[in-house]
Amino acid sequence: MTGRALAAGCAAALLLALAGCAPGGPPIGGPGLVPSRAPTSPAAVPSSPTPSRASPTSPSSAIQHIVVIVDENKPAHSVIGDPQAPYLTSLARAGALATAYSALTHPSLPNYLALTSGTTDGITSDCNPPGGSCLITGPNLAQALDRAGRSWRMYAESMPTPCTTANTPLYAVKHNPFLYFPSVTSSAAYCAAHDVPYSDLAGDLASASTLPAFSFISPNLCNDMHNCSVATGDAWLKANVSAILTSPAFTTQRSLLVVTFDEGDSGDNVVACVFAGPAARAHTVVATPFTHYSLLRTIEEAWGLAPLTGADAGAVVMTGMVG
């Protein structure tokens, strides 16, 4: 047994035991658990002829919206089943939980880039994009979504204005991967329309037609658990995820919410990854080894997007977590 397989098995056993202690809903592994099925590729969704803020009309079996929230620097065992994270634990119990989902490296930035471009491109630091010292000039998810006619937005909490490339006490550029793509930043108008402060999300949630097909959310340095406690981050998730799950896009359409973490321990780097919402498979635990490339590939598969690199092309699709 490899070290990763052993770590994944131990993590799964610990998570199953811990999650049964949290309030609300059936325990993971208890009554109501839906075993994951063998992965199959979800049906591709026809592209809209032109880009639009509204999501394209698609079959009921397709996913209309995907919202990804990335929190910070916590191994899976410190959040799922932990008394400080009752909301995230309950979300995992109600939806689908990956118990062997690993970040790729350290520090933060390369993981965010891998999630959105299929590569770290050799970047090993949390450098800032101005000056061209650490940019991803290859293909990225924003380009793929544009080509498919699917709308997208990056929501960064505490970012003072759209496309801000300077850090503030609560906003970290390294947690805003789209600012590292020249295809996004080369046009000020395009960037300002797509890379926006988190405060814009409330208005976009007002209707299913105004929420982009793809949303990437970075809470600020306190609410993402980087600088503040797990309890603080969990309280933020409870308030903000609840608003997403009760929005028209999630109550009238088949949409998917993903909560994961950029990196965990320096050892196995296993982090929590939870699928929630109408498109998540309820009461499911999946022990298949996944990485950030798997999440990217799952998004691509859901909407018929071509892989960006060999890394995401070869990644295991997280089909067993989709209902």
C-alpha positions in Angstrom: 0.0 0.0 0.0 1.4 3.4 -0.9 1.8 6.2 1.6 -1.0 8.2 -0.2 -3.4 5.2 -0.1 -2.6 4.6 3.6 -3.2 8.3 4.4 -6.4 8.3 2.4 -7.7 5.2 4.2 -6.9 6.6 7.6 -8.4 10.0 6.7 -11.6 8.3 5.5 -11.9 6.2 8.7 -11.3 9.3 10.9 -13.8 11.4 8.9 -16.5 8.8 9.0 -16.1 8.6 12.8 -16.0 12.3 13.4 -18.8 13.4 11.1 -21.3 11.2 12.8 -21.0 13.5 15.9 -22.1 16.7 14.2 -25.7 17.9 14.5 -28.3 17.7 11.8 -28.8 15.0 9.2 -27.8 11.3 9.0 -24.2 10.5 9.9 -21.8 9.9 7.1 -21.6 6.2 6.7 -24.9 5.7 8.5 -28.5 5.3 7.2 -29.2 7.1 4.0 -25.6 6.9 2.7 -25.5 6.5 -1.1 -22.5 4.5 -2.3 -20.7 6.2 -5.1 -21.2 4.6 -8.5 -18.4 3.9 -11.0 -17.5 7.1 -12.7 -19.2 7.9 -16.0 -19.0 11.1 -18.0 -21.9 13.4 -17.5 -23.7 14.6 -20.7 -22.0 17.5 -22.3 -24.1 20.7 -22.4 -24.5 22.4 -25.8 -22.8 25.8 -25.9 -24.6 29.0 -26.3 -23.9 30.8 -29.6 -22.7 34.0 -27.9 -21.3 34.8 -24.5 -23.9 36.1 -22.0 -24.2 36.8 -18.3 -27.2 34.4 -18.4 -26.5 30.7 -18.3 -27.4 28.8 -21.5 -30.6 26.8 -21.6 -29.7 23.1 -21.1 -31.3 19.7 -20.5 -32.6 19.1 -16.9 -29.9 16.5 -16.5 -27.1 19.1 -17.1 -25.6 21.4 -14.5 -26.6 25.1 -15.0 -24.3 26.7 -12.4 -21.1 25.8 -10.6 -19.9 27.8 -7.7 -16.4 27.0 -6.2 -15.4 28.4 -2.8 -11.7 27.9 -1.8 -10.7 28.2 1.8 -7.2 28.2 3.2 -4.5 26.0 4.9 -6.5 23.4 6.7 -6.1 19.6 6.5 -9.3 17.7 6.1 -9.2 16.3 9.7 -9.2 19.8 11.2 -12.5 20.8 9.7 -14.7 17.8 8.8 -16.1 16.5 12.1 -14.3 19.2 14.2 -16.5 20.9 16.8 -15.4 24.3 15.4 -16.8 23.5 11.9 -20.4 22.2 12.5 -21.8 23.9 9.4 -19.2 22.5 6.9 -19.5 19.1 8.5 -23.3 19.2 8.1 -22.9 20.3 4.5 -20.6 17.3 3.9 -23.1 14.9 5.5 -26.0 16.2 3.4 -24.1 16.2 0.2 -21.0 14.5 -1.1 -17.6 14.3 0.6 -14.2 13.3 -1.0 -12.0 11.8 1.7 -8.9 11.5 -0.4 -8.8 14.8 -2.2 -5.3 16.3 -2.2 -3.8 19.7 -2.9 -0.9 19.6 -5.2 1.9 21.6 -3.5 2.8 24.5 -1.3 2.3 27.5 -1.0 -1.1 28.8 -2.0 -0.7 30.3 -5.4 0.3 27.2 -7.4 -2.8 25.4 -6.2 -5.1 28.2 -7.3 -3.4 28.3 -10.7 -3.7 24.5 -11.1 -7.4 24.7 -10.3 -8.0 27.3 -13.0 -5.4 26.5 -15.7 -4.4 22.9 -15.3 -0.8 23.8 -14.4 1.4 25.4 -11.9 3.7 26.4 -14.8 6.8 26.0 -12.5 5.6 28.7 -10.1 6.6 27.9 -6.5 6.0 31.1 -4.7 3.2 33.5 -3.8 4.4 36.1 -6.2 2.2 39.0 -7.4 1.3 39.3 -11.1 2.4 42.9 -11.8 5.6 43.1 -13.8 5.2 39.7 -15.5 7.3 37.8 -13.0 4.7 35.0 -12.6 2.0 34.9 -15.3 0.3 31.9 -16.9 0.3 32.6 -20.6 -1.1 29.2 -21.6 -4.8 28.3 -21.8 -7.0 28.9 -18.8 -10.6 28.1 -17.6 -11.8 31.7 -18.4 -10.9 31.3 -22.1 -12.5 27.9 -22.2 -15.7 29.2 -20.7 -15.8 32.2 -23.1 -15.4 29.9 -26.1 -18.2 27.8 -24.9 -20.5 30.8 -24.4 -20.6 30.3 -20.6 -20.5 33.3 -18.3 -18.0 33.5 -15.4 -17.0 35.7 -12.6 -14.3 35.7 -9.9 -15.5 37.1 -6.5 -12.8 38.2 -4.2 -13.8 39.3 -0.7 -12.3 42.6 0.6 -10.8 43.4 -2.8 -11.3 47.2 -3.0 -12.0 47.5 -6.7 -12.2 45.1 -9.6 -8.9 43.5 -10.7 -6.8 44.9 -7.8 -3.3 43.5 -8.0 -2.0 45.0 -4.7 -2.5 43.2 -1.4 -4.4 44.8 1.5 -4.6 43.6 5.1 -7.5 41.3 4.2 -7.2 40.8 0.5 -4.5 38.6 -1.0 -3.8 38.7 -4.7 -2.4 35.1 -4.5 -6.0 33.9 -3.9 -7.3 35.6 -7.1 -5.9 33.3 -9.8 -7.5 35.0 -12.8 -5.3 38.1 -12.3 -2.4 35.9 -13.3 -3.8 35.3 -16.8 -2.9 38.0 -19.4 -6.0 36.9 -21.4 -8.1 38.3 -18.5 -6.1 41.4 -17.6 -5.0 42.7 -21.0 -8.4 44.4 -21.4 -9.3 46.6 -18.5 -13.0 46.5 -19.4 -13.1 42.7 -19.7 -11.2 42.3 -16.4 -13.5 44.7 -14.5 -16.5 42.9 -15.7 -15.3 39.5 -14.6 -12.9 39.9 -11.6 -15.0 41.7 -9.0 -15.3 42.3 -5.3 -17.3 39.7 -3.4 -19.9 42.3 -2.6 -21.2 42.0 -6.2 -22.4 38.5 -5.6 -25.5 39.4 -3.7 -26.9 41.2 -6.7 -25.9 38.4 -9.0 -27.7 35.9 -6.8 -31.0 37.7 -7.2 -32.0 35.6 -10.2 -30.8 32.5 -12.0 -30.2 34.6 -15.2 -27.8 37.0 -13.4 -25.6 34.4 -11.6 -22.8 33.4 -14.0 -22.5 29.8 -15.1 -19.2 29.6 -13.2 -18.3 31.5 -10.1 -15.0 31.3 -8.2 -15.2 32.7 -4.6 -12.2 33.6 -2.4 -13.2 34.7 1.1 -10.9 37.2 2.7 -7.8 36.3 4.8 -9.9 36.1 8.0 -13.0 34.3 6.7 -11.0 31.8 4.7 -9.4 30.5 7.9 -6.0 31.7 6.9 -5.6 34.3 9.6 -8.6 33.5 11.8 -10.0 30.4 13.4 -11.9 27.5 11.9 -14.9 28.6 13.8 -14.8 32.1 12.1 -14.5 30.5 8.7 -17.3 28.1 9.4 -19.6 30.9 10.5 -18.9 32.7 7.3 -19.7 29.6 5.3 -23.0 29.2 7.2 -24.1 32.7 6.4 -22.8 32.9 2.8 -23.4 29.3 1.5 -26.9 29.4 2.9 -27.6 32.5 0.7 -26.2 30.7 -2.3 -28.2 27.5 -1.8 -31.4 29.4 -1.3 -30.9 31.6 -4.4 -33.0 31.0 -7.5 -30.1 29.4 -9.4 -30.1 26.6 -6.8 -33.8 26.4 -6.0 -35.0 26.4 -9.6 -32.1 24.9 -11.5 -29.7 22.0 -11.2 -26.6 23.7 -9.8 -23.5 22.6 -7.9 -21.6 24.2 -5.0 -18.1 23.1 -4.2 -16.2 24.0 -1.0 -12.5 23.0 -0.8 -9.2 24.2 0.5 -6.0 25.3 -1.3 -3.6 23.2 0.8 -3.4 21.2 4.0 -0.5 19.6 5.9 3.0 19.5 4.4 2.7 15.7 4.5 -0.2 14.1 2.5 -1.8 17.5 1.8 -5.3 15.9 2.0 -7.9 18.7 2.2 -11.7 18.7 2.5 -13.7 18.8 -0.7 -17.5 19.0 -0.4 -20.2 19.0 -3.1 -23.5 20.5 -2.2 -26.7 21.7 -3.9 -29.1 20.0 -6.3 -26.4 18.6 -8.5 -24.5 16.9 -5.6 -25.1 13.3 -4.8 -26.7 13.2 -1.4 -25.3 11.4 1.6 -22.2 10.2 -0.3 -18.7 9.5 0.7 -16.1 8.9 -2.0 -12.6 7.6 -1.1 -11.2 7.7 -4.6 -7.9 9.8 -4.7 -8.5 13.1 -6.3 -6.5 16.3 -6.7 -7.3 19.9 -7.8 -6.8 18.8 -11.3 -9.8 16.4 -10.8 -12.0 19.3 -9.8 -11.0 21.2 -12.9 -11.6 18.1 -15.1 -15.0 17.6 -13.5 -16.0 21.2 -14.5 -14.7 20.6 -18.0 -16.6 17.3 -18.3 -19.8 18.8 -17.0 -19.9 21.3 -19.8 -18.1 19.6 -22.6 -14.9 21.7 -22.4 -11.6 20.4 -23.7 -8.8 19.7 -21.2 -6.4 22.6 -20.8 -3.3 20.6 -20.2 -2.2 17.0 -19.9 -2.5 17.3 -16.1 -6.3 17.8 -16.1 -6.8 15.6 -19.2 -5.4 12.7 -17.1 -7.1 13.5 -13.9 -9.8 11.3 -12.4 -13.3 12.9 -12.9 -15.3 13.3 -9.7 -18.5 11.8 -11.2 -19.3 9.7 -8.2 -20.0 12.9 -6.2 -22.5 14.3 -8.7 -26.2 13.3 -8.4 
